[in-house]
Amino acid sequence: MKRIPPPPEIISGKCTGCGLCVKYCPALVLGMQNKIAAVERREFCVACGHCGAVCPTEAIFHPEAKVESHLTTGPGPAVNPEAVLKLLRERRSVRFYRPEPVPREVLEKIIEAGRYAPTGSNSQNVHYLVFTDPREIVKLREITVSGMEKAFGMMSNPIVAFYAGFILGRKTVKFLQDYIPAAKSVIESTKSGVDRAFWNARAVILVHAPAWDSSSAFNCVAAINYCALMAHSLGVGVCFNGFIENSAKYDPKLKKFLGLPKDHRCFGVMTLGYQEVKFRRLVERRRPSIEWR
């Protein structure tokens, strides 16, 4: 059931009636009454904080969307476009980590960035499961690799693959079958002591959210990307891990080990560690596929 947050409060004597909060409220909560702002549709509020953030006189207080003074001076954003693009290009998938662990306070800073990612209807429904104990990471890897071995073994069976097509879709099954040789290589290498599944990660962060919420997939992906960018700024390398994510969706043993709420689903996983490798060049990507209308 969707939780309804409390509405904003208009602070008496501070509202000048400029109407900015009414204009920029995306949920149509506010209106003008007697030439000042007023709460008209309290049940519509999603606690996004737009009203308080745009108010020039600090006339709005919201207990779940408290505002603070802008951290930069002038009209522009905190960083210039060139710096943003450089950050985005610098961040790469890192699979080789130094041996030291990532301290909890650093991981907390990384997750703090995810806290500010956008979410559908401002649900802020992203949950984090963080592995830092080496023994727990080993268990997670063993269960994941075992599940991978079983799943790709099943996809090697034409009869199983045929019926799986009705559930997963033919293209998904074809993709899995094409990936079997690479998956076998990853499994065999990892079982022999060369960890190509987790790359000897020093930490693992998994994001999950209610499966019934149509925005959950976007919410989690946005949050984990914010986390990845913050990690890069802290010298921590990350790699998004599809092995764990997909196993967490379908493998009963892994689901039990993770202990996620029954109505939740994993929508993203990344391994983390201090970067062993230094990338010295920025790499080009294919031009975006765009259709203008």
Sequence and secondary structure as in RCSB ss.txt:
>XXXX:A:sequence
MKRIPPPPEIISGKCTGCGLCVKYCPALVLGMQNKIAAVERREFCVACGHCGAVCPTEAIFHPEAKVESHLTTGP
GPAVNPEAVLKLLRERRSVRFYRPEPVPREVLEKIIEAGRYAPTGSNSQNVHYLVFTDPREIVKLREITVSGMEK
AFGMMSNPIVAFYAGFILGRKTVKFLQDYIPAAKSVIESTKSGVDRAFWNARAVILVHAPAWDSSSAFNCVAAIN
YCALMAHSLGVGVCFNGFIENSAKYDPKLKKFLGLPKDHRCFGVMTLGYQEVKFRRLVERRRPSIEWR
>XXXX:A:secstr
        EE TTT     HHHHH TT  EEEETTEEEES GGG     HHHHH TT  EE TTS     SS SS
S SS HHHHHHHHHH  B   B SS   HHHHHHHHHHHHTS  GGG    EEEEE  HHHHHHHHHHHHHHHHH
HHHHHTSHHHHHHHHHHH HHHHHHHHHTHHHHHHHHHHHHTT  SSSTT SEEEEEEEETT TTHHHHHHHHHH
HHHHHHHHTTEEEEE HHHHHHHHH HHHHHHHT  TTEEEEEEEEEEEBSS   S            
